[in-house]
Amino acid sequence: MTLHLPSFDLALLSAVFLVSVALLLARRPRAASPSLRTWTLGVWLGMGALATLGSAGGSAGAAAVGRVLLFASLVGMTVAVRQGFTGQALAPRERWLAAAGALAAGLAVGLPLPLSGFILGGVLALVPGAGAVFLLARWRDLPGGVRGLAAVLALTSALALWLGVQPASAQSVPWGHVLALPLLAGTVAFLIALLDRSHAGLSEQQSDDEVTGCLTRRGLHPVLQHTLARSQRDGQPVAFLLVTLDGLDALHQRHAPRVMDRVLLACAQRLQVRVRGSDVVARYGPDTFAVLLPDTPPEAAAPVAEALRAAAASEPLDLGAGVSVAITVSIGVSVATAANRWTETQLYQQAEAARLSAQAQGANRVAVAPLL
């Protein structure tokens, strides 16, 4: 079948054009970031691709140029995702792969259907798919807006694959027209993601968490560094616990955000009443706390973690109106000793691996990392 929607295409092109102009004229520091400039370039390349494909008619040359521009547009947007969330650009090998993909997208025009569509679908699916995988690998720590961007990239990749595997009789669907909507949706999602990222960055700069009153991850950093330095100087062990609330995502789907805040606050309070005055409880992530235990040897760290697990699950949290929620946590424990002399990064990595092990065993458990 063929889509004959010129008015729809014009509306999408106009919307993308206005968004890209707004990005170029923005004066805020975030808008001036390399990632946003790269995304804007991708938008303009996408507009060129849509215009070229829409006016190609039966011209193989124009169709080839349009497909190359469309591929370059998706590459630009994927690069922007990496720049915006890691500060990394494409490596030389990745640039060569991108150039090869653009060449394949253009040359596929001269091949017969359905081979031409299959190659183009695979090439176009690969780029947003790579961006989606990059974000999905970090799903747990991503703000909601960035998760939305990952979903848009994944859907765009799936759409390109779906178009590519259509039989020859159905491959008259104009690629540019069908991918115009993800282009616009991706732009909106990218802007929301950057705003969420900025908000998360501002939150991390605060020393105290607004919901729980605990130290933030940023606030814990100098404390942990100082404690580790003293530990290595004096030869005293330091235990580090990562405490993650079980099932918080499912709870979030059933209750309002204020309920989530009450659960987090209750968990923080139950942890704080069970630790010593020299210990530190910090809000380490959306559903995770960190507990720093100075002068705590390995044989003492596990019982402390077990006591914290039991304290968190001591009783359901009453939400009123006869509604209550159970609170359980999974805890990963790591201990820096005079023998292993773990750095802050190693201490976190070992605790994170133990926490994941505790969750894999069924949650509401404690797992201790080996001392190595």
C-alpha positions, -999 to 999 in steps of 0.1 A, spaced: 0 0 0 11 36 -5 5 65 20 -8 96 3 -7 121 31 9 153 18 -9 175 44 2 153 72 38 153 60 37 191 57 24 195 92 52 172 105 79 190 86 66 223 98 66 211 134 101 197 132 113 229 115 98 251 142 113 230 170 148 230 153 146 268 149 137 272 186 167 251 195 190 272 174 177 304 188 178 292 224 201 311 247 201 289 278 234 271 286 219 237 282 206 246 248 242 256 238 255 222 248 272 201 220 245 174 224 217 198 216 236 213 187 242 178 173 206 168 177 195 200 159 219 191 130 202 157 129 168 173 127 178 195 98 193 165 80 161 147 86 141 176 71 164 174 41 158 137 38 120 140 40 120 168 14 142 149 -9 124 116 -6 90 134 -10 100 149 -43 121 121 -56 94 106 -77 110 78 -98 145 93 -96 169 67 -82 195 93 -76 172 115 -55 160 85 -36 196 75 -28 204 110 -16 173 111 6 181 77 22 217 88 29 204 120 45 179 100 66 206 77 78 228 107 86 200 122 105 195 91 127 233 90 133 233 126 144 206 120 169 223 89 183 256 108 186 237 135 205 223 109 229 259 98 237 271 133 240 243 143 263 245 114 287 282 104 287 300 133 271 315 109 246 317 113 208 319 85 182 352 65 182 371 64 149 359 28 143 323 39 149 327 67 124 339 43 97 309 21 105 286 51 101 301 59 68 297 23 56 260 24 67 254 56 48 270 41 17 249 9 21 217 30 25 224 49 -8 235 19 -28 205 -2 -18 184 19 -41 197 1 -71 189 -34 -58 156 -52 -65 129 -55 -39 125 -69 -14 164 -70 -9 167 -32 -12 141 -26 16 156 -53 37 191 -37 36 177 -2 42 155 -14 71 185 -31 88 208 -1 83 182 24 96 172 2 125 208 -3 136 214 34 145 185 43 168 187 7 181 222 14 193 211 45 210 182 26 227 205 -2 239 229 24 252 202 40 273 184 8 283 217 -5 297 214 24 322 176 21 326 177 18 364 194 51 370 177 72 343 152 100 349 117 94 334 123 117 304 154 98 294 135 66 296 109 81 272 137 89 248 150 53 250 114 41 242 112 64 212 145 52 198 136 16 203 102 21 185 119 39 156 143 10 153 115 -15 154 95 5 128 125 5 104 129 -33 108 92 -38 102 93 -18 70 124 -36 58 109 -71 61 77 -62 42 72 -81 10 80 -64 -23 43 -56 -29 41 -36 3 74 -17 0 60 12 -18 55 28 16 75 60 16 103 57 42 106 93 49 69 98 55 66 69 79 97 79 99 87 116 101 66 110 132 94 93 152 116 122 141 93 147 158 86 125 188 123 119 193 130 157 193 103 163 219 116 133 240 152 145 237 142 180 251 123 164 280 153 141 286 177 170 288 154 189 312 152 158 334 189 154 332 194 190 343 170 186 372 188 154 383 221 172 381 208 201 403 194 175 428 228 158 430 245 191 438 224 194 469 240 180 501 207 169 516 179 149 499 146 168 499 125 137 505 144 119 532 167 145 547 197 121 542 229 131 524 227 129 487 251 109 466 271 140 460 271 149 497 283 114 506 312 115 482 336 137 503 327 118 534 334 84 518 367 97 504 378 110 538 367 78 555 386 56 530 418 77 533 417 74 571 410 37 568 440 31 546 462 53 569 451 35 601 445 1 587 409 0 598 382 -16 576 352 3 561 320 -14 552 297 0 524 261 -11 519 238 -5 490 202 -8 501 176 -10 474 138 -10 479 122 -40 463 94 -36 439 94 2 439 86 4 402 55 -17 406 45 4 436 50 35 416 25 23 390 -2 17 417 2 48 438 7 85 436 42 101 438 36 113 474 31 76 484 66 69 470 80 97 490 64 83 522 79 49 515 113 64 509 111 85 541 99 55 562 128 34 549 153 61 556 141 65 591 141 28 598 177 26 586 189 56 606 175 44 639 196 11 636 230 26 628 256 42 651 263 79 654 294 75 633 276 57 605 262 76 575 229 69 556 226 86 522 201 86 494 222 71 466 196 67 438 159 69 431 152 37 451 186 31 467 203 41 499 240 38 508 251 31 544 287 38 553 300 19 583 335 31 594 357 7 615 335 -23 606 353 -56 599 338 -81 574 325 -104 602 305 -75 616 292 -60 584 269 -89 574 250 -89 608 246 -51 606 232 -55 571 208 -82 582 196 -60 611 189 -32 586 170 -55 563 149 -67 592 143 -31 604 131 -20 570 106 -49 568 96 -46 605 60 -36 597 39 -24 567 36 13 562 1 25 569 -11 48 542 -45 55 558 -80 44 547 -71 8 555 -43 7 529 -8 -3 537 23 -13 518 51 -38 528 86 -25 527 115 -49 519 150 -42 508 179 -61 491 213 -52 504 247 -56 489 277 -54 513 314 -47 505 342 -41 529 375 -22 522 403 -37 543 440 -31 547 446 -61 524 424 -52 494 427 -14 498 397 -8 476 390 26 461 356 43 463 348 29 428 358 -6 437 339 -5 469 308 6 450 312 -20 423 316 -48 447 285 -37 467 265 -33 435 274 -68 424 264 -82 458 231 -62 457 222 -76 422 230 -110 436 206 -105 465 178 -94 442 185 -124 419 181 -147 448 145 -135 454 149 -100 470 145 -91 507 180 -106 512 216 -97 521 246 -106 499 282 -100 508 309 -94 482 340 -115 485 370 -97 500 394 -108 471 
